[in-house]
Amino acid sequence: MSKPPVDPRDRTYHVQPTWRGLLVAYGMMAAIIAAVALLSYPVLGTVVAVSLGVVSVAGRRGLELYRCLQTCGGFAVDLGDSVQICVTKPSTTC
């Protein structure tokens, strides 16, 4: 059976939103709000950007130390010339 030709005025809409589409939409809203805030308060924007950088670096370093503790069983940190802090996993044997 033949179908009638497609009318160009008929549009197909996405009925079910996807998770990716929702994340992009919320990300765009957050980016617009952040851009307006950064333009309105440049000092606050600088403080926030630096804070995010510090948290990112500290998080990565903490993850490295956690992996080292899991793999090697411990690590040592030198504080100056005379102080050394050793962190080890507690032994499981009694």
TIBARO-41747 format. One record per residue: residue number from 1; residue in three letters; chain; x, z negated, y of N, C-alpha, C in turn. Coordinates in nm, 4 decimals, always signed. Example, Ala and Ser with C-alpha at 12.3 -4.5 7.8 and 13.67 -1.06 7.14 Angstrom:
// TIBARO-41747
<atom seq="1" type="ALA" mol="A" n_c1="+1.3190" n_c3="-0.7800" n_c2="-0.5690" ca_c1="+1.2300" ca_c3="-0.7800" ca_c2="-0.4500" c_c1="+1.3200" c_c3="-0.7800" c_c2="-0.3300"/>
<atom seq="2" type="SER" mol="A" n_c1="+1.2850" n_c3="-0.7080" n_c2="-0.2250" ca_c1="+1.3670" ca_c3="-0.7140" ca_c2="-0.1060" c_c1="+1.2900" c_c3="-0.7870" c_c2="+0.0030"/>
This chain:
// TIBARO-41747
<atom seq="1" type="MET" mol="A" n_c1="+0.0829" n_c3="+0.0000" n_c2="-0.1159" ca_c1="+0.0000" ca_c3="+0.0000" ca_c2="+0.0000" c_c1="+0.0886" c_c3="+0.0000" c_c2="+0.1238"/>
<atom seq="2" type="SER" mol="A" n_c1="+0.0520" n_c3="+0.0743" n_c2="+0.2201" ca_c1="+0.1337" ca_c3="+0.0859" ca_c2="+0.3407" c_c1="+0.1006" c_c3="-0.0251" c_c2="+0.4400"/>
<atom seq="3" type="LYS" mol="A" n_c1="+0.2012" n_c3="-0.0610" n_c2="+0.5194" ca_c1="+0.1833" ca_c3="-0.1640" ca_c2="+0.6207" c_c1="+0.1756" c_c3="-0.0972" c_c2="+0.7574"/>
<atom seq="4" type="PRO" mol="A" n_c1="+0.1051" n_c3="-0.1589" n_c2="+0.8492" ca_c1="+0.1017" ca_c3="-0.1004" ca_c2="+0.9827" c_c1="+0.2382" c_c3="-0.1177" c_c2="+1.0499"/>
<atom seq="5" type="PRO" mol="A" n_c1="+0.2693" n_c3="-0.0347" n_c2="+1.1466" ca_c1="+0.3986" ca_c3="-0.0473" ca_c2="+1.2145" c_c1="+0.4086" c_c3="-0.1822" c_c2="+1.2877"/>
<atom seq="6" type="VAL" mol="A" n_c1="+0.5330" n_c3="-0.2282" n_c2="+1.3026" ca_c1="+0.5584" ca_c3="-0.3568" ca_c2="+1.3674" c_c1="+0.5357" c_c3="-0.3413" c_c2="+1.5179"/>
<atom seq="7" type="ASP" mol="A" n_c1="+0.4577" n_c3="-0.4318" n_c2="+1.5716" ca_c1="+0.4315" ca_c3="-0.4310" ca_c2="+1.7152" c_c1="+0.5462" c_c3="-0.5024" c_c2="+1.7862"/>
<atom seq="8" type="PRO" mol="A" n_c1="+0.6091" n_c3="-0.4405" n_c2="+1.8864" ca_c1="+0.7218" ca_c3="-0.5052" ca_c2="+1.9532" c_c1="+0.6808" c_c3="-0.6318" c_c2="+2.0279"/>
<atom seq="9" type="ARG" mol="A" n_c1="+0.5537" n_c3="-0.6504" n_c2="+2.0533" ca_c1="+0.5090" ca_c3="-0.7716" ca_c2="+2.1213" c_c1="+0.5015" c_c3="-0.8901" c_c2="+2.0265"/>
<atom seq="10" type="ASP" mol="A" n_c1="+0.4973" n_c3="-0.8643" n_c2="+1.8980" ca_c1="+0.4974" ca_c3="-0.9729" ca_c2="+1.8010" c_c1="+0.6386" c_c3="-1.0296" c_c2="+1.7900"/>
<atom seq="11" type="ARG" mol="A" n_c1="+0.6498" n_c3="-1.1568" n_c2="+1.8122" ca_c1="+0.7807" ca_c3="-1.2215" ca_c2="+1.8048" c_c1="+0.7776" c_c3="-1.3252" c_c2="+1.6929"/>
<atom seq="12" type="THR" mol="A" n_c1="+0.8904" n_c3="-1.3346" n_c2="+1.6275" ca_c1="+0.9016" ca_c3="-1.4368" ca_c2="+1.5245" c_c1="+0.9740" c_c3="-1.5568" c_c2="+1.5839"/>
<atom seq="13" type="TYR" mol="A" n_c1="+0.9155" n_c3="-1.6728" n_c2="+1.5676" ca_c1="+0.9746" ca_c3="-1.7959" ca_c2="+1.6182" c_c1="+1.0202" c_c3="-1.8807" c_c2="+1.5003"/>
<atom seq="14" type="HIS" mol="A" n_c1="+1.1235" n_c3="-1.9570" n_c2="+1.5261" ca_c1="+1.1703" ca_c3="-2.0505" ca_c2="+1.4232" c_c1="+1.0738" c_c3="-2.1681" c_c2="+1.4210"/>
<atom seq="15" type="VAL" mol="A" n_c1="+1.0061" n_c3="-2.1839" n_c2="+1.3112" ca_c1="+0.9086" ca_c3="-2.2913" ca_c2="+1.3009" c_c1="+0.9785" c_c3="-2.4219" c_c2="+1.2639"/>
<atom seq="16" type="GLN" mol="A" n_c1="+1.0712" n_c3="-2.4157" n_c2="+1.1708" ca_c1="+1.1412" ca_c3="-2.5349" ca_c2="+1.1240" c_c1="+1.2789" c_c3="-2.5415" c_c2="+1.1898"/>
<atom seq="17" type="PRO" mol="A" n_c1="+1.3040" n_c3="-2.6438" n_c2="+1.2729" ca_c1="+1.4374" ca_c3="-2.6562" ca_c2="+1.3318" c_c1="+1.5386" c_c3="-2.7007" c_c2="+1.2258"/>
<atom seq="18" type="THR" mol="A" n_c1="+1.6613" n_c3="-2.6595" n_c2="+1.2447" ca_c1="+1.7672" ca_c3="-2.6989" ca_c2="+1.1526" c_c1="+1.8454" c_c3="-2.8156" c_c2="+1.2124"/>
<atom seq="19" type="TRP" mol="A" n_c1="+1.9201" n_c3="-2.8869" n_c2="+1.1285" ca_c1="+2.0023" ca_c3="-2.9965" ca_c2="+1.1772" c_c1="+2.1087" c_c3="-2.9459" c_c2="+1.2726"/>
<atom seq="20" type="ARG" mol="A" n_c1="+2.1630" n_c3="-2.8319" n_c2="+1.2417" ca_c1="+2.2671" ca_c3="-2.7763" ca_c2="+1.3286" c_c1="+2.2116" c_c3="-2.7434" c_c2="+1.4657"/>
<atom seq="21" type="GLY" mol="A" n_c1="+2.0913" n_c3="-2.6853" n_c2="+1.4688" ca_c1="+2.0280" ca_c3="-2.6540" ca_c2="+1.5963" c_c1="+1.9975" c_c3="-2.7788" c_c2="+1.6774"/>
<atom seq="22" type="LEU" mol="A" n_c1="+1.9531" n_c3="-2.8844" n_c2="+1.6099" ca_c1="+1.9252" ca_c3="-3.0094" ca_c2="+1.6795" c_c1="+2.0526" c_c3="-3.0708" c_c2="+1.7362"/>
<atom seq="23" type="LEU" mol="A" n_c1="+2.1604" n_c3="-3.0687" n_c2="+1.6586" ca_c1="+2.2868" ca_c3="-3.1236" ca_c2="+1.7063" c_c1="+2.3402" c_c3="-3.0454" c_c2="+1.8259"/>
<atom seq="24" type="VAL" mol="A" n_c1="+2.3255" n_c3="-2.9138" n_c2="+1.8220" ca_c1="+2.3697" ca_c3="-2.8319" ca_c2="+1.9346" c_c1="+2.2862" c_c3="-2.8628" c_c2="+2.0582"/>
<atom seq="25" type="ALA" mol="A" n_c1="+2.1562" n_c3="-2.8776" n_c2="+2.0417" ca_c1="+2.0692" ca_c3="-2.9069" ca_c2="+2.1557" c_c1="+2.1040" c_c3="-3.0421" c_c2="+2.2179"/>
<atom seq="26" type="TYR" mol="A" n_c1="+2.1205" n_c3="-3.1450" n_c2="+2.1352" ca_c1="+2.1560" ca_c3="-3.2763" ca_c2="+2.1882" c_c1="+2.2968" c_c3="-3.2758" c_c2="+2.2483"/>
<atom seq="27" type="GLY" mol="A" n_c1="+2.3867" n_c3="-3.2011" n_c2="+2.1889" ca_c1="+2.5212" ca_c3="-3.1897" ca_c2="+2.2444" c_c1="+2.5213" c_c3="-3.1220" c_c2="+2.3801"/>
<atom seq="28" type="MET" mol="A" n_c1="+2.4382" n_c3="-3.0201" n_c2="+2.3961" ca_c1="+2.4276" ca_c3="-2.9522" ca_c2="+2.5260" c_c1="+2.3695" c_c3="-3.0462" c_c2="+2.6316"/>
<atom seq="29" type="MET" mol="A" n_c1="+2.2676" n_c3="-3.1240" n_c2="+2.5938" ca_c1="+2.2108" ca_c3="-3.2187" ca_c2="+2.6892" c_c1="+2.3143" c_c3="-3.3224" c_c2="+2.7312"/>
<atom seq="30" type="ALA" mol="A" n_c1="+2.3908" n_c3="-3.3731" n_c2="+2.6362" ca_c1="+2.4939" ca_c3="-3.4717" ca_c2="+2.6675" c_c1="+2.6028" c_c3="-3.4101" c_c2="+2.7548"/>
<atom seq="31" type="ALA" mol="A" n_c1="+2.6386" n_c3="-3.2845" n_c2="+2.7282" ca_c1="+2.7423" ca_c3="-3.2175" ca_c2="+2.8075" c_c1="+2.6963" c_c3="-3.1959" c_c2="+2.9512"/>
<atom seq="32" type="ILE" mol="A" n_c1="+2.5704" n_c3="-3.1616" n_c2="+2.9697" ca_c1="+2.5190" ca_c3="-3.1413" ca_c2="+3.1056" c_c1="+2.5180" c_c3="-3.2740" c_c2="+3.1813"/>
<atom seq="33" type="ILE" mol="A" n_c1="+2.4723" n_c3="-3.3803" n_c2="+3.1172" ca_c1="+2.4713" ca_c3="-3.5117" ca_c2="+3.1821" c_c1="+2.6137" c_c3="-3.5561" c_c2="+3.2142"/>
<atom seq="34" type="ALA" mol="A" n_c1="+2.7061" n_c3="-3.5350" n_c2="+3.1220" ca_c1="+2.8460" ca_c3="-3.5733" ca_c2="+3.1447" c_c1="+2.9067" c_c3="-3.4925" c_c2="+3.2590"/>
<atom seq="35" type="ALA" mol="A" n_c1="+2.8756" n_c3="-3.3631" n_c2="+3.2659" ca_c1="+2.9294" ca_c3="-3.2794" ca_c2="+3.3732" c_c1="+2.8781" c_c3="-3.3254" c_c2="+3.5093"/>
<atom seq="36" type="VAL" mol="A" n_c1="+2.7495" n_c3="-3.3584" n_c2="+3.5171" ca_c1="+2.6938" ca_c3="-3.4066" ca_c2="+3.6441" c_c1="+2.7578" c_c3="-3.5400" c_c2="+3.6818"/>
<atom seq="37" type="ALA" mol="A" n_c1="+2.7754" n_c3="-3.6288" n_c2="+3.5858" ca_c1="+2.8366" ca_c3="-3.7581" ca_c2="+3.6143" c_c1="+2.9818" c_c3="-3.7414" c_c2="+3.6581"/>
<atom seq="38" type="LEU" mol="A" n_c1="+3.0550" n_c3="-3.6519" n_c2="+3.5939" ca_c1="+3.1950" ca_c3="-3.6301" ca_c2="+3.6312" c_c1="+3.2072" c_c3="-3.5700" c_c2="+3.7707"/>
<atom seq="39" type="LEU" mol="A" n_c1="+3.1143" n_c3="-3.4845" n_c2="+3.8068" ca_c1="+3.1183" ca_c3="-3.4269" ca_c2="+3.9414" c_c1="+3.0758" c_c3="-3.5284" c_c2="+4.0461"/>
<atom seq="40" type="SER" mol="A" n_c1="+2.9866" n_c3="-3.6184" n_c2="+4.0116" ca_c1="+2.9386" ca_c3="-3.7177" ca_c2="+4.1062" c_c1="+3.0370" c_c3="-3.8335" c_c2="+4.1237"/>
<atom seq="41" type="TYR" mol="A" n_c1="+3.0985" n_c3="-3.8758" n_c2="+4.0148" ca_c1="+3.1905" ca_c3="-3.9896" ca_c2="+4.0163" c_c1="+3.3217" c_c3="-3.9491" c_c2="+3.9501"/>
<atom seq="42" type="PRO" mol="A" n_c1="+3.4121" n_c3="-3.8845" n_c2="+4.0227" ca_c1="+3.5352" ca_c3="-3.8361" ca_c2="+3.9588" c_c1="+3.6271" c_c3="-3.9487" c_c2="+3.9104"/>
<atom seq="43" type="VAL" mol="A" n_c1="+3.6291" n_c3="-4.0624" n_c2="+3.9781" ca_c1="+3.7141" ca_c3="-4.1728" ca_c2="+3.9328" c_c1="+3.6617" c_c3="-4.2275" c_c2="+3.8008"/>
<atom seq="44" type="LEU" mol="A" n_c1="+3.5305" n_c3="-4.2465" n_c2="+3.7927" ca_c1="+3.4704" ca_c3="-4.2933" ca_c2="+3.6685" c_c1="+3.4949" c_c3="-4.1926" c_c2="+3.5553"/>
<atom seq="45" type="GLY" mol="A" n_c1="+3.4856" n_c3="-4.0638" n_c2="+3.5859" ca_c1="+3.5125" ca_c3="-3.9616" ca_c2="+3.4853" c_c1="+3.6549" c_c3="-3.9670" c_c2="+3.4346"/>
<atom seq="46" type="THR" mol="A" n_c1="+3.7485" n_c3="-3.9921" n_c2="+3.5248" ca_c1="+3.8883" ca_c3="-4.0034" ca_c2="+3.4848" c_c1="+3.9090" c_c3="-4.1249" c_c2="+3.3953"/>
<atom seq="47" type="VAL" mol="A" n_c1="+3.8470" n_c3="-4.2375" n_c2="+3.4320" ca_c1="+3.8590" ca_c3="-4.3587" ca_c2="+3.3510" c_c1="+3.8002" c_c3="-4.3365" c_c2="+3.2122"/>
<atom seq="48" type="VAL" mol="A" n_c1="+3.6850" n_c3="-4.2712" n_c2="+3.2053" ca_c1="+3.6217" ca_c3="-4.2450" ca_c2="+3.0761" c_c1="+3.7079" c_c3="-4.1518" c_c2="+2.9920"/>
<atom seq="49" type="ALA" mol="A" n_c1="+3.7633" n_c3="-4.0479" n_c2="+3.0539" ca_c1="+3.8469" ca_c3="-3.9529" ca_c2="+2.9794" c_c1="+3.9718" c_c3="-4.0218" c_c2="+2.9240"/>
<atom seq="50" type="VAL" mol="A" n_c1="+4.0353" n_c3="-4.1055" n_c2="+3.0058" ca_c1="+4.1543" ca_c3="-4.1772" ca_c2="+2.9598" c_c1="+4.1176" c_c3="-4.2754" c_c2="+2.8490"/>
<atom seq="51" type="SER" mol="A" n_c1="+4.0035" n_c3="-4.3428" n_c2="+2.8647" ca_c1="+3.9592" ca_c3="-4.4375" ca_c2="+2.7615" c_c1="+3.9337" c_c3="-4.3673" c_c2="+2.6292"/>
<atom seq="52" type="LEU" mol="A" n_c1="+3.8688" n_c3="-4.2511" n_c2="+2.6345" ca_c1="+3.8447" ca_c3="-4.1758" ca_c2="+2.5110" c_c1="+3.9759" c_c3="-4.1326" c_c2="+2.4460"/>
<atom seq="53" type="GLY" mol="A" n_c1="+4.0740" n_c3="-4.0957" n_c2="+2.5269" ca_c1="+4.2042" ca_c3="-4.0589" ca_c2="+2.4731" c_c1="+4.2729" c_c3="-4.1764" c_c2="+2.4052"/>
<atom seq="54" type="VAL" mol="A" n_c1="+4.2663" n_c3="-4.2937" n_c2="+2.4684" ca_c1="+4.3285" ca_c3="-4.4130" ca_c2="+2.4107" c_c1="+4.2597" c_c3="-4.4514" c_c2="+2.2805"/>
<atom seq="55" type="VAL" mol="A" n_c1="+4.1266" n_c3="-4.4463" n_c2="+2.2782" ca_c1="+4.0529" ca_c3="-4.4792" ca_c2="+2.1559" c_c1="+4.0851" c_c3="-4.3798" c_c2="+2.0452"/>
<atom seq="56" type="SER" mol="A" n_c1="+4.0986" n_c3="-4.2537" n_c2="+2.0805" ca_c1="+4.1315" ca_c3="-4.1522" ca_c2="+1.9811" c_c1="+4.2699" c_c3="-4.1765" c_c2="+1.9203"/>
<atom seq="57" type="VAL" mol="A" n_c1="+4.3679" n_c3="-4.2026" n_c2="+2.0048" ca_c1="+4.5039" ca_c3="-4.2260" ca_c2="+1.9551" c_c1="+4.5092" c_c3="-4.3550" c_c2="+1.8738"/>
<atom seq="58" type="ALA" mol="A" n_c1="+4.4440" n_c3="-4.4600" n_c2="+1.9220" ca_c1="+4.4444" ca_c3="-4.5875" ca_c2="+1.8497" c_c1="+4.3723" c_c3="-4.5742" c_c2="+1.7154"/>
<atom seq="59" type="GLY" mol="A" n_c1="+4.2646" n_c3="-4.4984" n_c2="+1.7124" ca_c1="+4.1927" ca_c3="-4.4772" ca_c2="+1.5867" c_c1="+4.2760" c_c3="-4.4020" c_c2="+1.4853"/>
<atom seq="60" type="ARG" mol="A" n_c1="+4.3459" n_c3="-4.2994" n_c2="+1.5312" ca_c1="+4.4322" ca_c3="-4.2244" ca_c2="+1.4395" c_c1="+4.5453" c_c3="-4.3112" c_c2="+1.3868"/>
<atom seq="61" type="ARG" mol="A" n_c1="+4.6042" n_c3="-4.3903" n_c2="+1.4748" ca_c1="+4.7141" ca_c3="-4.4775" ca_c2="+1.4323" c_c1="+4.6634" c_c3="-4.5836" c_c2="+1.3342"/>
<atom seq="62" type="GLY" mol="A" n_c1="+4.5466" n_c3="-4.6376" n_c2="+1.3622" ca_c1="+4.4879" ca_c3="-4.7352" ca_c2="+1.2702" c_c1="+4.4593" c_c3="-4.6749" c_c2="+1.1344"/>
<atom seq="63" type="LEU" mol="A" n_c1="+4.4130" n_c3="-4.5503" n_c2="+1.1330" ca_c1="+4.3879" ca_c3="-4.4823" ca_c2="+1.0061" c_c1="+4.5177" c_c3="-4.4580" c_c2="+0.9299"/>
<atom seq="64" type="GLU" mol="A" n_c1="+4.6236" n_c3="-4.4226" n_c2="+1.0020" ca_c1="+4.7545" ca_c3="-4.4052" ca_c2="+0.9366" c_c1="+4.8030" c_c3="-4.5364" c_c2="+0.8748"/>
<atom seq="65" type="LEU" mol="A" n_c1="+4.7864" n_c3="-4.6468" n_c2="+0.9486" ca_c1="+4.8288" ca_c3="-4.7762" ca_c2="+0.8954" c_c1="+4.7453" c_c3="-4.8160" c_c2="+0.7750"/>
<atom seq="66" type="TYR" mol="A" n_c1="+4.6165" n_c3="-4.7878" n_c2="+0.7771" ca_c1="+4.5297" ca_c3="-4.8181" ca_c2="+0.6636" c_c1="+4.5724" c_c3="-4.7379" c_c2="+0.5408"/>
<atom seq="67" type="ARG" mol="A" n_c1="+4.6002" n_c3="-4.6088" n_c2="+0.5603" ca_c1="+4.6443" ca_c3="-4.5252" ca_c2="+0.4481" c_c1="+4.7781" c_c3="-4.5730" c_c2="+0.3934"/>
<atom seq="68" type="CYS" mol="A" n_c1="+4.8658" n_c3="-4.6144" n_c2="+0.4834" ca_c1="+4.9961" ca_c3="-4.6651" ca_c2="+0.4388" c_c1="+4.9775" c_c3="-4.7934" c_c2="+0.3584"/>
<atom seq="69" type="LEU" mol="A" n_c1="+4.8882" n_c3="-4.8793" n_c2="+0.4038" ca_c1="+4.8621" ca_c3="-5.0032" ca_c2="+0.3317" c_c1="+4.8028" c_c3="-4.9747" c_c2="+0.1942"/>
<atom seq="70" type="GLN" mol="A" n_c1="+4.7135" n_c3="-4.8763" n_c2="+0.1840" ca_c1="+4.6543" ca_c3="-4.8409" ca_c2="+0.0555" c_c1="+4.7571" c_c3="-4.7764" c_c2="-0.0371"/>
<atom seq="71" type="THR" mol="A" n_c1="+4.8425" n_c3="-4.6915" n_c2="+0.0165" ca_c1="+4.9389" ca_c3="-4.6172" ca_c2="-0.0654" c_c1="+5.0605" c_c3="-4.7031" c_c2="-0.1016"/>
<atom seq="72" type="CYS" mol="A" n_c1="+5.1247" n_c3="-4.7613" n_c2="-0.0015" ca_c1="+5.2511" ca_c3="-4.8312" ca_c2="-0.0224" c_c1="+5.2326" c_c3="-4.9789" c_c2="-0.0544"/>
<atom seq="73" type="GLY" mol="A" n_c1="+5.1229" n_c3="-5.0355" n_c2="-0.0125" ca_c1="+5.1024" ca_c3="-5.1774" ca_c2="-0.0352" c_c1="+5.1428" c_c3="-5.2636" c_c2="+0.0821"/>
<atom seq="74" type="GLY" mol="A" n_c1="+5.1959" n_c3="-5.2035" n_c2="+0.1888" ca_c1="+5.2331" ca_c3="-5.2817" ca_c2="+0.3056" c_c1="+5.3095" c_c3="-5.1986" c_c2="+0.4064"/>
<atom seq="75" type="PHE" mol="A" n_c1="+5.3330" n_c3="-5.2589" n_c2="+0.5230" ca_c1="+5.4138" ca_c3="-5.1951" ca_c2="+0.6261" c_c1="+5.4743" c_c3="-5.3044" c_c2="+0.7131"/>
<atom seq="76" type="ALA" mol="A" n_c1="+5.5778" n_c3="-5.2682" n_c2="+0.7890" ca_c1="+5.6466" ca_c3="-5.3637" ca_c2="+0.8755" c_c1="+5.6518" c_c3="-5.3067" c_c2="+1.0170"/>
<atom seq="77" type="VAL" mol="A" n_c1="+5.6369" n_c3="-5.3966" n_c2="+1.1158" ca_c1="+5.6421" ca_c3="-5.3594" ca_c2="+1.2560" c_c1="+5.7506" c_c3="-5.4423" c_c2="+1.3226"/>
<atom seq="78" type="ASP" mol="A" n_c1="+5.8453" n_c3="-5.3771" n_c2="+1.3905" ca_c1="+5.9516" ca_c3="-5.4467" ca_c2="+1.4630" c_c1="+5.9068" c_c3="-5.4704" c_c2="+1.6062"/>
<atom seq="79" type="LEU" mol="A" n_c1="+5.9141" n_c3="-5.5960" n_c2="+1.6497" ca_c1="+5.8862" ca_c3="-5.6328" ca_c2="+1.7882" c_c1="+6.0167" c_c3="-5.6794" c_c2="+1.8509"/>
<atom seq="80" type="GLY" mol="A" n_c1="+6.0805" n_c3="-5.5896" n_c2="+1.9206" ca_c1="+6.2104" ca_c3="-5.6229" ca_c2="+1.9777" c_c1="+6.3181" c_c3="-5.6240" c_c2="+1.8708"/>
<atom seq="81" type="ASP" mol="A" n_c1="+6.4256" n_c3="-5.6985" n_c2="+1.8991" ca_c1="+6.5389" ca_c3="-5.7039" ca_c2="+1.8067" c_c1="+6.5284" c_c3="-5.8182" c_c2="+1.7070"/>
<atom seq="82" type="SER" mol="A" n_c1="+6.4512" n_c3="-5.9222" n_c2="+1.7386" ca_c1="+6.4559" ca_c3="-6.0413" ca_c2="+1.6551" c_c1="+6.3278" c_c3="-6.0699" c_c2="+1.5768"/>
<atom seq="83" type="VAL" mol="A" n_c1="+6.2203" n_c3="-5.9983" n_c2="+1.6018" ca_c1="+6.0937" ca_c3="-6.0289" ca_c2="+1.5358" c_c1="+6.0479" c_c3="-5.9080" c_c2="+1.4542"/>
<atom seq="84" type="GLN" mol="A" n_c1="+6.0121" n_c3="-5.9337" n_c2="+1.3292" ca_c1="+5.9577" ca_c3="-5.8292" ca_c2="+1.2428" c_c1="+5.8325" c_c3="-5.8844" c_c2="+1.1754"/>
<atom seq="85" type="ILE" mol="A" n_c1="+5.7218" n_c3="-5.8102" n_c2="+1.1856" ca_c1="+5.5964" ca_c3="-5.8519" ca_c2="+1.1245" c_c1="+5.5733" c_c3="-5.7653" c_c2="+1.0017"/>
<atom seq="86" type="CYS" mol="A" n_c1="+5.5537" n_c3="-5.8301" n_c2="+0.8872" ca_c1="+5.5276" ca_c3="-5.7581" ca_c2="+0.7623" c_c1="+5.3822" c_c3="-5.7804" c_c2="+0.7219"/>
<atom seq="87" type="VAL" mol="A" n_c1="+5.3126" n_c3="-5.6725" n_c2="+0.6920" ca_c1="+5.1738" ca_c3="-5.6790" ca_c2="+0.6470" c_c1="+5.1704" c_c3="-5.6211" c_c2="+0.5067"/>
<atom seq="88" type="THR" mol="A" n_c1="+5.1198" n_c3="-5.7000" n_c2="+0.4119" ca_c1="+5.1113" ca_c3="-5.6542" ca_c2="+0.2725" c_c1="+4.9757" c_c3="-5.6874" c_c2="+0.2158"/>
<atom seq="89" type="LYS" mol="A" n_c1="+4.9412" n_c3="-5.6178" n_c2="+0.1112" ca_c1="+4.8180" ca_c3="-5.6486" ca_c2="+0.0396" c_c1="+4.8398" c_c3="-5.7727" c_c2="-0.0449"/>
<atom seq="90" type="PRO" mol="A" n_c1="+4.7396" n_c3="-5.8583" n_c2="-0.0560" ca_c1="+4.7584" ca_c3="-5.9754" ca_c2="-0.1419" c_c1="+4.7682" c_c3="-5.9317" c_c2="-0.2886"/>
<atom seq="91" type="SER" mol="A" n_c1="+4.8496" n_c3="-6.0032" n_c2="-0.3621" ca_c1="+4.8673" ca_c3="-5.9679" ca_c2="-0.5037" c_c1="+4.7406" c_c3="-6.0045" c_c2="-0.5818"/>
<atom seq="92" type="THR" mol="A" n_c1="+4.7111" n_c3="-5.9251" n_c2="-0.6818" ca_c1="+4.5914" ca_c3="-5.9502" ca_c2="-0.7617" c_c1="+4.6203" c_c3="-6.0404" c_c2="-0.8819"/>
<atom seq="93" type="THR" mol="A" n_c1="+4.7471" n_c3="-6.0667" n_c2="-0.9075" ca_c1="+4.7821" ca_c3="-6.1535" ca_c2="-1.0203" c_c1="+4.7862" c_c3="-6.2981" c_c2="-0.9741"/>
<atom seq="94" type="CYS" mol="A" n_c1="+4.7487" n_c3="-6.3893" n_c2="-1.0604" ca_c1="+4.7488" ca_c3="-6.5315" ca_c2="-1.0250" c_c1="+4.8695" c_c3="-6.6006" c_c2="-1.0809"/>
